[in-house]
Amino acid sequence: MDVIIRPTAAEAEELTARMIADAINAKPEFRLGLATGATMENVYANLSKMNKAGKVDFSQVRTWNLDEYVGLPPEHDQSYRYYMNKNLFNNINIDIRNTHLPDGMAADEVAEAERYDDSIEEAGGIDLWLVGIGCSGHVGFNDPGTSFSSRTHVAYLTNTTYEQNKIYFNPPESMPRRAFTAGVGTVLDAKKVVQLITGKRKAGIAAAAIEGPMTAMISSSALQLHPDTVVILDAEAAAQLKLRDFYDEVFMNDPKWEAYR
Ligand code: GLP
């Protein structure tokens, strides 16, 4: 696991966008895994800007998102389809037919979850999955207790996640308690994982996930098993990391990070 700390959230977001753009430029038929949440908004703004400036081309890129609320149609302003269209897809030269999220309105949830996993597999797997972290330590909606080998499924959300996300709903209580999520195993199958963590409210969970013991109680800690994960943090989110000085030393001296310093 590589850990990169940038002084500010803006710098962490910019670096994350650059890393994704570089990966796409190296392989135009890219299969990109995406995430939602406030953390990602500026990453998508950066990518949109780079696309407009001709620095990255999405015309052949296919995307799969981590999750979607059960019961929300695409036009609901809190659906993740709505978020993705607004924050990224409408602003770049992607073919919208190449963008995938689980269908929150699917009548058969088990079949929908299976279809989603199959679509990733048929495409040849995800090249890079961009993920965040929830306050419960989740990636996607894999709340505490989710198996590291889980595939896409419908999850009942914990109170921590409900409290974190319900503020976006009007009224807050209308937030669905269930959501489709790619499984921890689905994410671990990606060739590369880039995780972005910003803000001081994530400092405790970031340290536990990155440096603590691996446990299904913190699904993000499963990324310790992944052979190619880069975690990018701002200084606030990195505040409780024990090896912080070491991560900085590696970033400043290892030739593999030269383009990003
Ligand atoms: C939601 C999403 C996660 C995301 C998390 C963090 O729960 N399902 O994929 O990582 O929010 O959100 P934020 O970036 O707003 O802290």
Residues whose N, C-alpha, C, O or C-beta is under 5 A from the ligand:
A	BS01	GLP	A35 T36 G37 A38 T39 M40 D67 G132 I133 G134 H138 G140 F141
